[in-house]
């Protein structure tokens, strides 16, 4: 079995959040979803577990931060090209999210934007040229 990542996010309204993630291209996996959690699949290796606040609290004694006010992580996902970065960001806005809570990054070899889901969790879709992936960004950048 390939190594996978399961991102667990506390959400205020499970139904709203499930609809948001479906609208931006995730698929709900009914096998691992119920009235407390929704398993949202992005790829064969990436799943997001949306957890109600009460259910989230059963996993940790740490204080849950308000993602609309504080950032604990920035979730970066690759896209196949610049248009796909813009498309997922625009879909997020249409589904009730917020565009670009972080600055847009356009370095020629790399392009990135961001969006916040309805709870405020920040996602950063990005594209990097194949040359930059192969050689490393420093080799193809005029920045530095």
N, C-alpha and C positions, 0 to 999 in steps of 0.2 A: 504494500500500500504506500503511495507517495506521501511525503510529509505535507501536512495541510496546516492552515491557520484558521482559527475560529475567533473572530473578533466579537466580544460580548459588549453590547451597548444597552444601558438602561434607558427606557423610553417611557414617557408619560402616558401615551395613548397607543397601545399596541396595534389597534386596527389602522389608525392614521399612519403610523410608521411603516406597517406592512405595505399599505397602498403606496406610500412614497417610494419605498425601495423597489417595488414591482414596476413603478412608473419610470424608474431610471435604469431598468434592465436586469435587476436581480430576479430570481425565481424562488418562490416559496416552496420549501420542502415539507409537505404535510406530515411526513413520518416523524419529524422532530419539531412539530409546531402544535400548540394548544392555546388555551386561554391565558397562559402565563408567559409564553415565549413563541417566537416565530423564527424558524431557521430560513435564512435568505441566502441563496447560493449565487455567487458571482462567477465562479469558475470551478474547475475540478479541484482546485487547491485552496479556494478562498470562500469561507462562509461567514456570514454575520448573524449572530444570535441576538435578536431583539428581545429584551427581557423587561417585564413590568418592573416598576421600582420595588415593589414588595418582593418579587422573586429575586431580583438582583441582590437584595439585602441578605438573602440566604447563602450567598457565595462569599461574602466578605464582611468583616466588621468595620472596615474603613468607611469614612464618610464619602457619600456620593456627591460629587461636585455638580453644579449646575452648568452644563455645557454651553448654555446661552451666555454665561458670564465668565466662565473660566475654561481654559483649554488644557487638557491633560495629554492628549495625543493629537497628531495630525495624521490622518490615514491617507497615504499616497497610493494611487493605483495607476498603472500604466494604461495608455490608450494607443491605438494603432497609428494615429496621426493627429495633427492639430485640429482638424475638423471634428474628430471624435471627442477631443477634450472639450471643445465648445458645445458639442451636441449633448453630452451628459450633463454639463453645467446648465444649459438651457432647459433640459428635461427636469432637472432638480428644481429650478425656479418655477416651472409650470406645475410641478407637483406640490408646491408649498414650501420649498426650501429658499435659501438666500444665496445669491451669487457673490462670489469674490469677497468673503470676509478676510482673506489674506491678499496681499498684492499679486497681481498677474505677473508672471515671469515669462519673458520672451528673450532668450539669449541666442536666437538663431538656431543653434544645434539642439536646444531644449525649449519646450513651451509648456507652461503649466498655469492652471487656474485653480479655483477652489469653490466649494459650496458647503453650506451648512444644511443639515437635515432639519426637520421641524423642531427637534429638541435642541439643536445647536451643535451637534457633532460635526466636526470639520473634515471634509474629504478633499483631497488634492489630486484631481486627474492630471496626468502629465504625459507628454510625448518627448522622446529623445531620438535623435537621428541614429541610424544604424552605425554610421561612422563614429559617433561619440560613444556609443555602446561598445564598439570594438576597440577603439583607441583610448578611450577615456576623455572626459570633457575638457581637461586641460590642453589636450593635443589639438582640439578643433575650435577652441575658444579664443576670442580676442580680449576677453575679460581676464584681468589678473595682474 
